[in-house]
C-alpha cells in the first residue's frame, strides 16, 4: 500500500526547465497547492515578461512594481501560505528558480529584516567615496569574519555586509546559511535536470514567444508608473523598452541562458536534493516525484 506523501514537496531547476508545469501537475495529483519561490513573479503587471502561469498560485503577482520587497518579507508570507495549506490537509508544492527564495520558504532560520530607509544608500555612497580597499578595511574593523570572505571589489556584498553591521547582524560564513538548519516541515527536494542544449533551445523559443504575445506593450504600460529598485532588475525590462525587437530578443535570451547556468550551479549546492530528468512531459515527471514522495 502506497504511503502518504511528505508534508512539503519543493521543486527547483533552471529557468525554462518546466518547474511550473510540473508543480501544477503534481499539485493536481496529490492534491496540493503551488507556492511560488520566484523573486520576479512576486510582482504584478508583467505576467508575460516574468512567465507567470494563468493558473493561480500562492505568492505570485502579490506586490506592485514600486514595492521593494525583501527576502525576509517573502519568507514570512511563504511560511504563512505553507502552514495554511497544511492546515487544510493539502500538500504545499514550493516551486521556483530563485534559490534564496526557495531556501527562505523552506527554512526555519530567521532572516535579518531589511535595513532602515537610507542605510543602503549611505553604504553605497561610502563605498564609492572611499573606494574598494578602504571600504573593505572599514568592514574588517566592524566585522572581520565577514570581510575575510569578501573580495574588496565585490561592491554589492560589501555594501550588504556594512548594512547588516548597522542593524546588528552579519554576513559572515554560516550566519545566513539557511540549509544549515532543518526545514520547517519534512520536505522532498527535487531538482529538474534538462540537457544544456535542450534548455538553450527552450529559452530561445520562450523568449521569442514573449515578443509575439505582446511583451513590448506590457513593458511600456509597466514603465508608465513608478517602478522600484527591485522590480527594475527584472530580466528584459530594460531590453524590451530600449532596444529594437531583434536585438532585444537576442539580448534577453543570452542573459537568460547565462542565468540558467548560474541556477544549475545553485542546484548542485542544495543538500539532499534528488534530481529527475525533465526533458519529457510534465505529467510523467510529476508521476515520478509523487512516487518518490510516497516512498519517502
PyMOL commands that set and color helices and strands:
alter all, ss='L'
color gray80, all
select helices_A, chain A and resi 19-30+71-87+99-106+119-130+132-142+144-148+155-166+178-180+196-212+215-222+231-233+237-242+245-268+282-295
alter helices_A, ss='H'
color red, helices_A
select strands_A, chain A and resi 8-13+32-36+91-96+187-193+274-277
alter strands_A, ss='S'
color yellow, strands_A
deselect
rebuild
show_as cartoon
